[in-house]
Amino acid sequence: MSKEITFILVIVSMAVWVMVSREAVKPSKEIDWRKMITLLSAGSLSAFVITIMLFQSL
């Protein structure tokens, strides 16, 4: 993939992880667990894709 697509994916991944951290600092009773699980899944998938892309470029 091109460097531009990789860069966009990295920015999106960073934004997802910022949202995860903001949700995680809330008190336990206020956390929307469905949102948290969705964000964690999206963040993990994006991190995995970025890792694969970086290893392929070696």
C-alpha positions as CSV (number, residue, x, y, z in Angstrom):
1,M,0.0,0.0,0.0
2,S,1.0,3.6,-0.5
3,K,2.6,5.7,2.3
4,E,-0.5,8.0,2.2
5,I,-2.9,5.2,3.1
6,T,-0.6,4.0,5.8
7,F,-0.4,7.5,7.2
8,I,-4.2,7.9,7.2
9,L,-4.6,4.5,8.9
10,V,-2.1,5.5,11.6
11,I,-3.9,8.8,12.3
12,V,-7.3,7.0,12.5
13,S,-5.8,4.4,14.8
14,M,-4.4,7.0,17.1
15,A,-7.8,8.7,17.2
16,V,-9.5,5.4,18.2
17,W,-7.0,4.8,21.0
18,V,-7.5,8.4,22.3
19,M,-11.2,7.7,22.4
20,V,-10.5,4.4,24.2
21,S,-8.4,6.1,26.8
22,R,-11.1,8.8,27.4
23,E,-13.7,6.2,27.9
24,A,-11.4,4.2,30.2
25,V,-10.9,7.1,32.6
26,K,-14.6,7.5,33.4
27,P,-15.9,6.0,36.6
28,S,-16.9,2.3,36.2
29,K,-20.6,3.1,36.4
30,E,-20.5,5.6,33.6
31,I,-18.6,3.5,31.0
32,D,-20.6,2.5,28.0
33,W,-19.3,-1.0,27.7
34,R,-20.7,-1.6,24.2
35,K,-18.8,1.5,23.0
36,M,-15.6,0.4,24.8
37,I,-15.6,-3.1,23.3
38,T,-16.2,-1.6,19.8
39,L,-13.4,0.9,20.2
40,L,-11.0,-1.8,21.6
41,S,-11.8,-4.1,18.7
42,A,-11.3,-1.3,16.1
43,G,-8.1,-0.2,17.8
44,S,-6.7,-3.8,17.9
45,L,-7.6,-4.5,14.3
46,S,-6.0,-1.3,13.1
47,A,-2.9,-1.9,15.1
48,F,-2.7,-5.4,13.7
49,V,-3.1,-4.1,10.1
50,I,-0.5,-1.4,10.6
51,T,1.9,-4.0,12.0
52,I,1.4,-6.3,9.0
53,M,1.9,-3.4,6.6
54,L,5.1,-2.3,8.3
55,F,6.5,-5.9,8.2
56,Q,5.6,-6.2,4.5
57,S,7.6,-3.0,3.8
58,L,10.8,-4.5,5.2
